[in-house]
């Protein structure tokens, strides 16, 4: 795996008791933690971050790999002292990653409730499930809460299966139509018509420059993530 938005593995060593991975040093911590600290990321900041998210996902898919656990906790910031918009994001934790079959579907039910795609719950899915998760990340960056939000995982998954979410009230009236369009394309219930990570990079939202605001992460969401 050789991509600027994927953490680099330099070497693997083992002794009689342990396996050691020598990996790229990322001093900026988790994207999740930085998002919880940023009062107002704005669409411009979200755009910078999401371009890197989609780029890392598109690269994985081009290599025939589904990550299967995309979430802000699995992106690290390369630099500690730079603003979020000025440091590289690095995708980590390939513990659930899977080589895509030449035919058929992945079937193991894995992932994190807030970010899991409905077809994963049905145990028949492809790499399109990663694009759904990326759409959830974008939604959170914009409004500060997940699109499918409940106190318990079982209730979250019920909402995911229905695919019903809101882009009304709160900050949404100030959010650009192009941003909403990309979110809808990612959270398309039918994985066959869902936008791909590669096509998401060409979405018009990435080619405009707006200063619309986004909300900070809700405190109740922080406790549940």
N, CA and C atoms as a LAMMPS dump frame, in Angstrom:
ITEM: TIMESTEP
0
ITEM: NUMBER OF ATOMS
675
ITEM: BOX BOUNDS ff ff ff
-5.0000000000000000e+02 5.0000000000000000e+02
-5.0000000000000000e+02 5.0000000000000000e+02
-5.0000000000000000e+02 5.0000000000000000e+02
ITEM: ATOMS id mol type element x y z
1 1 1 N 0.85 -1.186 0
2 1 2 C 0 0 0
3 1 3 C 0.887 1.238 0
4 2 1 N 0.814 2.002 -1.037
5 2 2 C 1.676 3.171 -1.176
6 2 3 C 0.834 4.36 -1.628
7 3 1 N 0.357 5.129 -0.656
8 3 2 C -0.505 6.275 -0.953
9 3 3 C -0.298 7.315 0.134
10 4 1 N -0.275 8.604 -0.224
11 4 2 C -0.014 9.645 0.78
12 4 3 C -1.048 9.721 1.889
13 5 1 N -2.239 9.163 1.687
14 5 2 C -3.273 9.202 2.719
15 5 3 C -3.494 7.857 3.401
16 6 1 N -2.521 6.977 3.281
17 6 2 C -2.544 5.695 3.986
18 6 3 C -1.24 5.561 4.758
19 7 1 N -1.341 5.214 6.029
20 7 2 C -0.145 5.123 6.861
21 7 3 C 0.829 4.108 6.262
22 8 1 N 2.088 4.464 6.259
23 8 2 C 3.099 3.619 5.627
24 8 3 C 3.636 2.58 6.617
25 9 1 N 3.744 1.366 6.135
26 9 2 C 4.343 0.278 6.908
27 9 3 C 5.768 0.081 6.408
28 10 1 N 6.734 0.298 7.299
29 10 2 C 8.141 0.224 6.902
30 10 3 C 8.728 -1.175 7.051
31 11 1 N 8.226 -1.935 7.988
32 11 2 C 8.781 -3.264 8.171
33 11 3 C 8.02 -4.064 9.203
34 12 1 N 8.203 -5.373 9.155
35 12 2 C 7.559 -6.289 10.1
36 12 3 C 8.636 -7.207 10.67
37 13 1 N 8.675 -7.279 11.99
38 13 2 C 9.666 -8.118 12.667
39 13 3 C 8.955 -8.96 13.723
40 14 1 N 9.538 -10.099 14.016
41 14 2 C 8.942 -10.946 15.042
42 14 3 C 10.016 -11.677 15.833
43 15 1 N 9.669 -11.977 17.072
44 15 2 C 10.502 -12.847 17.888
45 15 3 C 9.625 -14.008 18.351
46 16 1 N 10.049 -14.711 19.36
47 16 2 C 9.297 -15.889 19.784
48 16 3 C 7.949 -15.55 20.415
49 17 1 N 7.779 -14.309 20.833
50 17 2 C 6.55 -13.952 21.552
51 17 3 C 5.741 -12.854 20.89
52 18 1 N 6.373 -12.008 20.079
53 18 2 C 5.673 -10.826 19.589
54 18 3 C 5.926 -10.597 18.102
55 19 1 N 4.976 -9.895 17.501
56 19 2 C 5.108 -9.404 16.133
57 19 3 C 5.192 -7.887 16.202
58 20 1 N 6.186 -7.3 15.543
59 20 2 C 6.413 -5.858 15.617
60 20 3 C 6.186 -5.224 14.244
61 21 1 N 5.379 -4.174 14.214
62 21 2 C 5.14 -3.416 12.992
63 21 3 C 5.809 -2.055 13.128
64 22 1 N 6.657 -1.72 12.181
65 22 2 C 7.303 -0.409 12.166
66 22 3 C 6.544 0.462 11.174
67 23 1 N 5.854 1.476 11.708
68 23 2 C 4.952 2.267 10.881
69 23 3 C 5.32 3.744 10.93
70 24 1 N 4.796 4.455 9.973
71 24 2 C 4.99 5.898 9.877
72 24 3 C 4.495 6.589 11.151
73 25 1 N 5.257 7.554 11.63
74 25 2 C 4.878 8.292 12.836
75 25 3 C 3.889 9.395 12.481
76 26 1 N 2.724 9.347 13.107
77 26 2 C 1.696 10.375 12.915
78 26 3 C 1.469 11.043 14.264
79 27 1 N 1.904 12.271 14.406
80 27 2 C 1.928 12.935 15.707
81 27 3 C 0.667 13.737 16.011
82 28 1 N -0.239 13.851 15.044
83 28 2 C -1.384 14.725 15.24
84 28 3 C -2.586 14.097 15.905
85 29 1 N -2.524 12.797 16.203
86 29 2 C -3.649 12.138 16.854
87 29 3 C -4.754 11.776 15.88
88 30 1 N -5.879 11.339 16.433
89 30 2 C -7.005 10.895 15.618
90 30 3 C -7.786 12.071 15.038
91 31 1 N -8.294 11.868 13.837
92 31 2 C -9.18 12.861 13.233
93 31 3 C -10.386 13.104 14.13
94 32 1 N -10.896 12.053 14.754
95 32 2 C -12.05 12.202 15.641
96 32 3 C -11.779 13.217 16.741
97 33 1 N -10.623 13.096 17.386
98 33 2 C -10.295 14.012 18.476
99 33 3 C -10.154 15.439 17.974
100 34 1 N -9.551 15.6 16.807
101 34 2 C -9.385 16.956 16.281
102 34 3 C -10.74 17.569 15.912
103 35 1 N -11.627 16.764 15.358
104 35 2 C -12.956 17.272 15.022
105 35 3 C -13.706 17.718 16.27
106 36 1 N -13.513 17.011 17.372
107 36 2 C -14.199 17.378 18.611
108 36 3 C -13.652 18.672 19.196
109 37 1 N -12.438 19.065 18.78
110 37 2 C -11.814 20.287 19.285
111 37 3 C -12.114 21.497 18.407
112 38 1 N -12.379 21.258 17.134
113 38 2 C -12.584 22.357 16.193
114 38 3 C -14.008 22.873 16.336
115 39 1 N -14.139 24.153 16.669
116 39 2 C -15.481 24.708 16.888
117 39 3 C -16.261 24.797 15.586
118 40 1 N -15.607 25.196 14.519
119 40 2 C -16.318 25.393 13.265
120 40 3 C -15.397 25.045 12.107
121 41 1 N -15.481 23.817 11.643
122 41 2 C -14.631 23.367 10.547
123 41 3 C -15.005 24.044 9.243
124 42 1 N -16.296 24.19 8.99
125 42 2 C -16.753 24.812 7.754
126 42 3 C -16.671 23.863 6.581
127 43 1 N -17.422 24.156 5.535
128 43 2 C -17.395 23.298 4.352
129 43 3 C -16.014 23.268 3.723
130 44 1 N -15.318 24.374 3.795
131 44 2 C -13.985 24.411 3.194
132 44 3 C -13.062 23.418 3.889
133 45 1 N -13.068 23.406 5.219
134 45 2 C -12.25 22.45 5.953
135 45 3 C -12.702 21.019 5.729
136 46 1 N -14.02 20.816 5.717
137 46 2 C -14.551 19.477 5.464
138 46 3 C -14.15 18.989 4.086
139 47 1 N -14.128 19.909 3.133
140 47 2 C -13.757 19.549 1.767
141 47 3 C -12.309 19.059 1.7
142 48 1 N -11.426 19.758 2.395
143 48 2 C -10.013 19.352 2.417
144 48 3 C -9.871 17.956 3.014
145 49 1 N -10.564 17.715 4.114
146 49 2 C -10.478 16.41 4.778
147 49 3 C -11.092 15.305 3.929
148 50 1 N -12.273 15.556 3.387
149 50 2 C -12.982 14.505 2.677
150 50 3 C -12.314 14.151 1.356
151 51 1 N -11.634 15.092 0.752
152 51 2 C -10.899 14.752 -0.466
153 51 3 C -9.845 13.698 -0.162
154 52 1 N -9.217 13.812 1.005
155 52 2 C -8.217 12.825 1.407
156 52 3 C -8.867 11.498 1.801
157 53 1 N -10.028 11.577 2.438
158 53 2 C -10.751 10.355 2.788
159 53 3 C -11.112 9.574 1.528
160 54 1 N -11.727 10.255 0.567
161 54 2 C -12.121 9.568 -0.663
162 54 3 C -10.912 9.077 -1.451
163 55 1 N -9.823 9.841 -1.417
164 55 2 C -8.617 9.423 -2.136
165 55 3 C -8.054 8.13 -1.555
166 56 1 N -8.03 8.033 -0.235
167 56 2 C -7.51 6.815 0.399
168 56 3 C -8.411 5.623 0.108
169 57 1 N -9.716 5.855 0.132
170 57 2 C -10.664 4.769 -0.125
171 57 3 C -10.591 4.327 -1.584
172 58 1 N -10.529 5.284 -2.489
173 58 2 C -10.441 4.951 -3.912
174 58 3 C -9.187 4.131 -4.201
175 59 1 N -8.088 4.478 -3.541
176 59 2 C -6.845 3.724 -3.733
177 59 3 C -7.006 2.282 -3.248
178 60 1 N -7.577 2.114 -2.064
179 60 2 C -7.816 0.761 -1.554
180 60 3 C -8.651 -0.051 -2.536
181 61 1 N -9.71 0.564 -3.04
182 61 2 C -10.595 -0.145 -3.958
183 61 3 C -9.882 -0.483 -5.263
184 62 1 N -8.992 0.398 -5.706
185 62 2 C -8.241 0.124 -6.94
186 62 3 C -7.31 -1.075 -6.775
187 63 1 N -6.959 -1.377 -5.54
188 63 2 C -6.119 -2.536 -5.231
189 63 3 C -6.952 -3.757 -4.844
190 64 1 N -8.268 -3.638 -4.988
191 64 2 C -9.14 -4.762 -4.684
192 64 3 C -9.337 -5.013 -3.212
193 65 1 N -9.26 -3.954 -2.406
194 65 2 C -9.371 -4.088 -0.951
195 65 3 C -10.514 -3.225 -0.425
196 66 1 N -11.351 -3.803 0.403
197 66 2 C -12.375 -3.053 1.141
198 66 3 C -11.879 -2.863 2.568
199 67 1 N -11.922 -1.628 3.075
200 67 2 C -11.423 -1.364 4.425
201 67 3 C -12.377 -1.894 5.49
202 68 1 N -13.65 -1.611 5.337
203 68 2 C -14.743 -2.151 6.157
204 68 3 C -14.869 -1.562 7.563
205 69 1 N -14.075 -0.565 7.888
206 69 2 C -14.252 0.081 9.202
207 69 3 C -13.832 1.546 9.137
208 70 1 N -14.304 2.239 8.117
209 70 2 C -13.986 3.66 7.982
210 70 3 C -14.719 4.468 9.04
211 71 1 N -13.979 5.306 9.747
212 71 2 C -14.53 6.212 10.747
213 71 3 C -13.431 7.196 11.123
214 72 1 N -13.784 8.336 11.725
215 72 2 C -12.761 9.342 12.052
216 72 3 C -11.67 8.819 12.982
217 73 1 N -11.989 7.838 13.821
218 73 2 C -10.973 7.272 14.711
219 73 3 C -9.889 6.523 13.944
220 74 1 N -10.175 6.14 12.708
221 74 2 C -9.21 5.382 11.91
222 74 3 C -8.478 6.243 10.888
223 75 1 N -8.509 7.535 11.109
224 75 2 C -7.647 8.457 10.36
225 75 3 C -6.778 9.21 11.357
226 76 1 N -5.479 9.189 11.13
227 76 2 C -4.543 9.937 11.958
228 76 3 C -4.056 11.165 11.212
229 77 1 N -3.711 12.2 11.978
230 77 2 C -3.132 13.412 11.409
231 77 3 C -1.614 13.297 11.457
232 78 1 N -0.976 13.613 10.355
233 78 2 C 0.477 13.474 10.291
234 78 3 C 1.173 14.444 11.232
235 79 1 N 0.7 15.697 11.28
236 79 2 C 1.383 16.75 12.038
237 79 3 C 0.563 17.183 13.244
238 80 1 N 1.238 17.442 14.332
239 80 2 C 0.578 17.834 15.576
240 80 3 C 0.256 19.315 15.625
241 81 1 N 1.121 20.148 15.095
242 81 2 C 1.007 21.592 15.298
243 81 3 C 0.362 22.337 14.133
244 82 1 N 0.027 21.641 13.062
245 82 2 C -0.592 22.306 11.923
246 82 3 C -2.114 22.277 12.05
247 83 1 N -2.801 23.288 11.491
248 83 2 C -4.265 23.244 11.455
249 83 3 C -4.742 22.006 10.701
250 84 1 N -5.94 21.587 11.009
251 84 2 C -6.491 20.386 10.398
252 84 3 C -6.443 20.445 8.879
253 85 1 N -6.721 21.627 8.328
254 85 2 C -6.775 21.761 6.877
255 85 3 C -5.399 21.73 6.227
256 86 1 N -4.334 21.737 7.031
257 86 2 C -2.986 21.826 6.464
258 86 3 C -2.128 20.594 6.732
259 87 1 N -2.705 19.55 7.287
260 87 2 C -1.933 18.336 7.546
261 87 3 C -2.549 17.166 6.794
262 88 1 N -1.736 16.189 6.481
263 88 2 C -2.222 15.01 5.783
264 88 3 C -2.993 14.098 6.727
265 89 1 N -4.049 13.493 6.207
266 89 2 C -4.758 12.438 6.916
267 89 3 C -4.203 11.095 6.473
268 90 1 N -4.093 10.172 7.423
269 90 2 C -3.542 8.853 7.141
270 90 3 C -4.521 7.774 7.607
271 91 1 N -5.001 6.978 6.68
272 91 2 C -5.898 5.874 7.014
273 91 3 C -5.109 4.754 7.696
274 92 1 N -5.657 4.255 8.808
275 92 2 C -4.992 3.199 9.579
276 92 3 C -5.963 2.043 9.826
277 93 1 N -5.515 1.073 10.596
278 93 2 C -6.316 -0.036 11.119
279 93 3 C -6.975 -0.848 10.004
280 94 1 N -6.169 -1.686 9.391
281 94 2 C -6.665 -2.567 8.34
282 94 3 C -7.006 -3.954 8.895
283 95 1 N -7.294 -4.004 10.189
284 95 2 C -7.595 -5.277 10.826
285 95 3 C -8.839 -5.96 10.286
286 96 1 N -9.793 -5.177 9.78
287 96 2 C -11.01 -5.741 9.204
288 96 3 C -11.004 -5.696 7.683
289 97 1 N -9.93 -5.176 7.104
290 97 2 C -9.854 -5.063 5.643
291 97 3 C -9.896 -6.45 5.006
292 98 1 N -10.445 -6.487 3.804
293 98 2 C -10.632 -7.78 3.139
294 98 3 C -10.404 -7.635 1.639
295 99 1 N -9.721 -8.621 1.082
296 99 2 C -9.573 -8.677 -0.364
297 99 3 C -10.929 -8.973 -0.989
298 100 1 N -11.283 -8.193 -2.01
299 100 2 C -12.583 -8.372 -2.646
300 100 3 C -12.59 -9.638 -3.493
301 101 1 N -13.646 -10.419 -3.416
302 101 2 C -13.724 -11.624 -4.252
303 101 3 C -13.92 -11.249 -5.715
304 102 1 N -13.448 -12.106 -6.607
305 102 2 C -13.625 -11.84 -8.035
306 102 3 C -15.092 -11.892 -8.42
307 103 1 N -15.849 -12.723 -7.743
308 103 2 C -17.286 -12.818 -7.971
309 103 3 C -17.993 -12.9 -6.621
310 104 1 N -19.227 -12.44 -6.595
311 104 2 C -20.008 -12.548 -5.374
312 104 3 C -19.759 -11.406 -4.408
313 105 1 N -20.082 -11.653 -3.154
314 105 2 C -20.096 -10.598 -2.15
315 105 3 C -19.262 -10.973 -0.928
316 106 1 N -18.879 -9.934 -0.197
317 106 2 C -18.391 -10.125 1.161
318 106 3 C -19.601 -10.386 2.05
319 107 1 N -19.423 -11.193 3.081
320 107 2 C -20.587 -11.6 3.873
321 107 3 C -20.441 -11.376 5.376
322 108 1 N -19.223 -11.215 5.861
323 108 2 C -19.033 -11.077 7.304
324 108 3 C -19.562 -9.735 7.785
325 109 1 N -20.355 -9.77 8.824
326 109 2 C -20.952 -8.547 9.371
327 109 3 C -19.944 -7.882 10.31
328 110 1 N -19.327 -6.814 9.844
329 110 2 C -18.287 -6.122 10.603
330 110 3 C -18.528 -4.614 10.538
331 111 1 N -17.714 -3.865 11.284
332 111 2 C -17.801 -2.41 11.239
333 111 3 C -18.33 -1.823 12.534
334 112 1 N -18.547 -0.516 12.509
335 112 2 C -19.01 0.247 13.665
336 112 3 C -20.408 0.78 13.373
337 113 1 N -21.306 0.658 14.332
338 113 2 C -22.736 0.881 14.099
339 113 3 C -23.044 2.185 13.372
340 114 1 N -22.484 3.299 13.819
341 114 2 C -22.796 4.588 13.203
342 114 3 C -22.455 4.616 11.715
343 115 1 N -21.452 3.854 11.309
344 115 2 C -20.877 3.996 9.971
345 115 3 C -21.181 2.825 9.046
346 116 1 N -21.786 1.774 9.553
347 116 2 C -21.971 0.564 8.765
348 116 3 C -23.067 0.759 7.719
349 117 1 N -22.858 0.184 6.54
350 117 2 C -23.831 0.289 5.451
351 117 3 C -24.933 -0.755 5.621
352 118 1 N -26.134 -0.472 5.113
353 118 2 C -27.249 -1.412 5.301
354 118 3 C -26.994 -2.779 4.686
355 119 1 N -26.281 -2.827 3.56
356 119 2 C -26.036 -4.122 2.922
357 119 3 C -25.063 -4.979 3.729
358 120 1 N -24.232 -4.349 4.574
359 120 2 C -23.365 -5.129 5.465
360 120 3 C -24.221 -5.876 6.482
361 121 1 N -25.274 -5.221 6.948
362 121 2 C -26.185 -5.864 7.899
363 121 3 C -26.904 -7.037 7.248
364 122 1 N -27.106 -6.943 5.921
365 122 2 C -27.736 -8.041 5.179
366 122 3 C -26.724 -9.113 4.782
367 123 1 N -25.459 -8.872 5.089
368 123 2 C -24.371 -9.827 4.857
369 123 3 C -24.203 -10.197 3.386
370 124 1 N -24.286 -9.175 2.536
371 124 2 C -24.005 -9.336 1.104
372 124 3 C -23.607 -7.965 0.574
373 125 1 N -22.292 -7.716 0.507
374 125 2 C -21.857 -6.359 0.185
375 125 3 C -20.538 -6.348 -0.578
376 126 1 N -20.221 -5.188 -1.123
377 126 2 C -18.996 -4.965 -1.885
378 126 3 C -18.251 -3.784 -1.273
379 127 1 N -17.269 -3.268 -2.02
380 127 2 C -16.524 -2.1 -1.552
381 127 3 C -17.392 -0.856 -1.44
382 128 1 N -18.592 -0.877 -2.036
383 128 2 C -19.501 0.269 -1.944
384 128 3 C -19.863 0.59 -0.498
385 129 1 N -19.735 -0.383 0.384
386 129 2 C -20.013 -0.137 1.802
387 129 3 C -19.069 0.908 2.381
388 130 1 N -17.842 0.972 1.868
389 130 2 C -16.893 1.987 2.336
390 130 3 C -17.347 3.392 1.963
391 131 1 N -17.941 3.526 0.786
392 131 2 C -18.404 4.842 0.355
393 131 3 C -19.536 5.333 1.249
394 132 1 N -20.401 4.429 1.661
395 132 2 C -21.451 4.777 2.633
396 132 3 C -20.816 5.338 3.898
397 133 1 N -19.813 4.646 4.416
398 133 2 C -19.146 5.089 5.646
399 133 3 C -18.521 6.464 5.469
400 134 1 N -17.932 6.708 4.306
401 134 2 C -17.354 8.025 4.026
402 134 3 C -18.436 9.099 4.029
403 135 1 N -19.61 8.764 3.52
404 135 2 C -20.723 9.711 3.548
405 135 3 C -21.158 10.044 4.959
406 136 1 N -21.122 9.056 5.84
407 136 2 C -21.446 9.301 7.248
408 136 3 C -20.419 10.248 7.866
409 137 1 N -19.141 10.044 7.546
410 137 2 C -18.095 10.933 8.06
411 137 3 C -18.341 12.363 7.604
412 138 1 N -18.676 12.541 6.334
413 138 2 C -18.957 13.884 5.822
414 138 3 C -20.155 14.495 6.538
415 139 1 N -21.205 13.733 6.72
416 139 2 C -22.398 14.222 7.414
417 139 3 C -22.033 14.725 8.806
418 140 1 N -21.223 13.948 9.523
419 140 2 C -20.807 14.338 10.874
420 140 3 C -19.988 15.62 10.846
421 141 1 N -19.105 15.747 9.868
422 141 2 C -18.299 16.963 9.764
423 141 3 C -19.17 18.202 9.574
424 142 1 N -20.267 18.034 8.875
425 142 2 C -21.125 19.178 8.567
426 142 3 C -22.019 19.561 9.739
427 143 1 N -22.665 18.575 10.372
428 143 2 C -23.673 18.934 11.378
429 143 3 C -23.306 18.534 12.802
430 144 1 N -22.212 17.783 12.986
431 144 2 C -21.78 17.449 14.334
432 144 3 C -22.421 16.227 14.944
433 145 1 N -23.259 15.515 14.2
434 145 2 C -23.913 14.304 14.704
435 145 3 C -24.084 13.324 13.551
436 146 1 N -24.159 12.025 13.835
437 146 2 C -24.333 11.038 12.768
438 146 3 C -25.728 11.106 12.164
439 147 1 N -25.883 10.668 10.923
440 147 2 C -27.21 10.659 10.302
441 147 3 C -28.148 9.648 10.945
442 148 1 N -27.591 8.578 11.479
443 148 2 C -28.385 7.535 12.13
444 148 3 C -27.931 7.499 13.585
445 149 1 N -28.706 8.146 14.433
446 149 2 C -28.23 8.462 15.778
447 149 3 C -29.197 7.934 16.832
448 150 1 N -28.689 7.105 17.723
449 150 2 C -29.47 6.589 18.845
450 150 3 C -28.496 6.207 19.949
451 151 1 N -29.045 5.951 21.136
452 151 2 C -28.194 5.673 22.29
453 151 3 C -27.599 4.273 22.257
454 152 1 N -28.31 3.323 21.654
455 152 2 C -27.852 1.936 21.645
456 152 3 C -27.606 1.465 20.218
457 153 1 N -26.624 0.583 20.054
458 153 2 C -26.279 0.086 18.722
459 153 3 C -27.471 -0.552 18.022
460 154 1 N -28.273 -1.298 18.756
461 154 2 C -29.41 -1.984 18.136
462 154 3 C -30.374 -0.992 17.502
463 155 1 N -30.581 0.139 18.151
464 155 2 C -31.474 1.159 17.603
465 155 3 C -30.825 1.916 16.451
466 156 1 N -29.512 2.113 16.531
467 156 2 C -28.798 2.732 15.412
468 156 3 C -28.956 1.874 14.163
469 157 1 N -28.779 0.573 14.312
470 157 2 C -28.841 -0.333 13.167
471 157 3 C -30.243 -0.393 12.568
472 158 1 N -31.261 -0.23 13.385
473 158 2 C -32.629 -0.164 12.86
474 158 3 C -32.788 1.047 11.946
475 159 1 N -32.202 2.17 12.351
476 159 2 C -32.268 3.38 11.533
477 159 3 C -31.478 3.211 10.242
478 160 1 N -30.326 2.56 10.341
479 160 2 C -29.504 2.317 9.148
480 160 3 C -30.278 1.478 8.137
481 161 1 N -30.951 0.446 8.595
482 161 2 C -31.705 -0.429 7.699
483 161 3 C -32.802 0.333 6.961
484 162 1 N -33.388 1.329 7.623
485 162 2 C -34.428 2.141 6.984
486 162 3 C -33.831 3.185 6.045
487 163 1 N -32.596 3.593 6.33
488 163 2 C -31.938 4.584 5.484
489 163 3 C -32.56 5.961 5.555
490 164 1 N -33.219 6.251 6.645
491 164 2 C -33.893 7.539 6.784
492 164 3 C -33.068 8.467 7.664
493 165 1 N -32.751 9.62 7.123
494 165 2 C -31.981 10.62 7.86
495 165 3 C -32.471 11.997 7.44
496 166 1 N -32.086 13.003 8.19
497 166 2 C -32.598 14.354 7.952
498 166 3 C -31.477 15.322 7.604
499 167 1 N -31.774 16.199 6.677
500 167 2 C -30.921 17.347 6.41
501 167 3 C -31.772 18.613 6.505
502 168 1 N -32.54 18.667 7.59
503 168 2 C -33.407 19.804 7.876
504 168 3 C -33.033 20.39 9.232
505 169 1 N -33.277 21.677 9.417
506 169 2 C -33.02 22.332 10.694
507 169 3 C -31.545 22.453 10.991
508 170 1 N -31.241 22.971 12.178
509 170 2 C -29.845 23.123 12.582
510 170 3 C -29.048 23.936 11.585
511 171 1 N -27.888 23.416 11.198
512 171 2 C -27.018 24.121 10.245
513 171 3 C -27.413 23.868 8.799
514 172 1 N -28.306 22.912 8.562
515 172 2 C -28.546 22.473 7.195
516 172 3 C -29.037 23.552 6.242
517 173 1 N -29.845 24.523 6.669
518 173 2 C -30.243 25.574 5.72
519 173 3 C -29.07 26.366 5.148
520 174 1 N -27.931 26.374 5.851
521 174 2 C -26.764 27.123 5.374
522 174 3 C -25.796 26.255 4.577
523 175 1 N -26.058 24.962 4.502
524 175 2 C -25.152 24.043 3.808
525 175 3 C -25.452 24.065 2.314
526 176 1 N -24.409 24.048 1.511
527 176 2 C -24.568 24.148 0.062
528 176 3 C -25.312 22.94 -0.5
529 177 1 N -26.019 23.171 -1.588
530 177 2 C -26.752 22.085 -2.243
531 177 3 C -25.802 21.027 -2.789
532 178 1 N -24.604 21.443 -3.192
533 178 2 C -23.646 20.471 -3.723
534 178 3 C -23.134 19.541 -2.627
535 179 1 N -22.961 20.07 -1.431
536 179 2 C -22.548 19.228 -0.305
537 179 3 C -23.641 18.218 0.024
538 180 1 N -24.872 18.682 0.085
539 180 2 C -25.991 17.781 0.351
540 180 3 C -26.094 16.715 -0.735
541 181 1 N -25.824 17.115 -1.97
542 181 2 C -25.88 16.179 -3.091
543 181 3 C -24.868 15.053 -2.925
544 182 1 N -23.665 15.386 -2.482
545 182 2 C -22.639 14.362 -2.288
546 182 3 C -23.011 13.428 -1.14
547 183 1 N -23.538 13.988 -0.063
548 183 2 C -23.973 13.145 1.057
549 183 3 C -25.042 12.162 0.59
550 184 1 N -26.029 12.66 -0.15
551 184 2 C -27.1 11.796 -0.649
552 184 3 C -26.549 10.709 -1.565
553 185 1 N -25.56 11.059 -2.38
554 185 2 C -24.973 10.082 -3.302
555 185 3 C -24.237 8.982 -2.552
556 186 1 N -23.623 9.341 -1.431
557 186 2 C -22.91 8.352 -0.611
558 186 3 C -23.867 7.488 0.197
559 187 1 N -24.96 8.084 0.645
560 187 2 C -25.923 7.366 1.482
561 187 3 C -27.082 6.815 0.659
562 188 1 N -26.821 6.548 -0.602
563 188 2 C -27.784 5.873 -1.465
564 188 3 C -27.965 4.432 -0.983
565 189 1 N -29.213 4.039 -0.756
566 189 2 C -29.477 2.714 -0.202
567 189 3 C -29.047 1.584 -1.139
568 190 1 N -29.168 1.801 -2.432
569 190 2 C -28.795 0.779 -3.41
570 190 3 C -27.3 0.877 -3.695
571 191 1 N -26.503 -0.092 -3.261
572 191 2 C -25.055 0.008 -3.469
573 191 3 C -24.65 0.011 -4.933
574 192 1 N -25.508 -0.511 -5.805
575 192 2 C -25.177 -0.55 -7.225
576 192 3 C -25.261 0.829 -7.866
577 193 1 N -26.077 1.705 -7.308
578 193 2 C -26.196 3.062 -7.849
579 193 3 C -25.518 4.096 -6.957
580 194 1 N -24.97 3.664 -5.845
581 194 2 C -24.241 4.562 -4.951
582 194 3 C -22.988 5.081 -5.658
583 195 1 N -22.633 6.309 -5.393
584 195 2 C -21.426 6.882 -5.983
585 195 3 C -20.192 6.102 -5.514
586 196 1 N -19.216 5.95 -6.391
587 196 2 C -17.97 5.301 -5.995
588 196 3 C -17.039 6.329 -5.363
589 197 1 N -16.043 5.85 -4.647
590 197 2 C -15.069 6.766 -4.042
591 197 3 C -14.327 7.547 -5.122
592 198 1 N -14.008 6.883 -6.227
593 198 2 C -13.302 7.563 -7.312
594 198 3 C -14.168 8.647 -7.932
595 199 1 N -15.435 8.345 -8.174
596 199 2 C -16.336 9.346 -8.748
597 199 3 C -16.614 10.475 -7.765
598 200 1 N -16.607 10.168 -6.476
599 200 2 C -16.823 11.213 -5.471
600 200 3 C -15.756 12.294 -5.574
601 201 1 N -14.541 11.902 -5.931
602 201 2 C -13.452 12.88 -6.059
603 201 3 C -13.703 13.875 -7.182
604 202 1 N -14.552 13.495 -8.128
605 202 2 C -14.877 14.384 -9.244
606 202 3 C -16.173 15.151 -9.012
607 203 1 N -16.798 14.947 -7.867
608 203 2 C -18.062 15.629 -7.571
609 203 3 C -17.852 17.136 -7.525
610 204 1 N -18.86 17.863 -7.958
611 204 2 C -18.717 19.32 -8.071
612 204 3 C -18.437 19.999 -6.737
613 205 1 N -18.795 19.365 -5.625
614 205 2 C -18.524 19.984 -4.318
615 205 3 C -17.041 20.224 -4.107
616 206 1 N -16.215 19.393 -4.693
617 206 2 C -14.769 19.545 -4.528
618 206 3 C -14.18 20.623 -5.434
619 207 1 N -15.018 21.224 -6.246
620 207 2 C -14.514 22.214 -7.202
621 207 3 C -15.136 23.588 -6.995
622 208 1 N -15.667 23.802 -5.8
623 208 2 C -16.182 25.115 -5.442
624 208 3 C -15.503 25.559 -4.161
625 209 1 N -15.668 26.821 -3.814
626 209 2 C -15.031 27.342 -2.605
627 209 3 C -16.035 28.205 -1.864
628 210 1 N -16.662 27.603 -0.862
629 210 2 C -17.658 28.317 -0.076
630 210 3 C -17.211 28.379 1.374
631 211 1 N -17.699 29.352 2.105
632 211 2 C -17.291 29.54 3.505
633 211 3 C -18.412 29.185 4.465
634 212 1 N -19.299 28.286 4.061
635 212 2 C -20.418 27.921 4.926
636 212 3 C -19.931 27.237 6.19
637 213 1 N -20.635 27.481 7.287
638 213 2 C -20.225 26.923 8.571
639 213 3 C -20.764 25.532 8.806
640 214 1 N -20.119 24.827 9.717
641 214 2 C -20.563 23.515 10.163
642 214 3 C -20.576 23.512 11.68
643 215 1 N -21.371 22.631 12.24
644 215 2 C -21.54 22.62 13.688
645 215 3 C -20.462 21.792 14.366
646 216 1 N -20.124 22.127 15.625
647 216 2 C -19.217 21.278 16.395
648 216 3 C -19.903 19.972 16.742
649 217 1 N -19.119 18.938 17.049
650 217 2 C -19.692 17.654 17.418
651 217 3 C -20.52 17.78 18.687
652 218 1 N -21.715 17.23 18.643
653 218 2 C -22.608 17.252 19.786
654 218 3 C -22.007 16.438 20.931
655 219 1 N -22.143 16.93 22.171
656 219 2 C -21.516 16.273 23.323
657 219 3 C -22.066 14.869 23.549
658 220 1 N -23.364 14.664 23.293
659 220 2 C -23.937 13.335 23.479
660 220 3 C -23.378 12.352 22.466
661 221 1 N -23.102 12.847 21.27
662 221 2 C -22.507 12.002 20.24
663 221 3 C -21.091 11.619 20.63
664 222 1 N -20.349 12.568 21.176
665 222 2 C -18.977 12.293 21.609
666 222 3 C -18.939 11.161 22.623
667 223 1 N -19.928 11.114 23.488
668 223 2 C -19.947 10.066 24.511
669 223 3 C -20.231 8.7 23.906
670 224 1 N -20.98 8.687 22.799
671 224 2 C -21.407 7.414 22.225
672 224 3 C -20.453 6.867 21.181
673 225 1 N -19.637 7.722 20.578
674 225 2 C -18.758 7.272 19.502
675 225 3 C -17.618 6.43 20.05
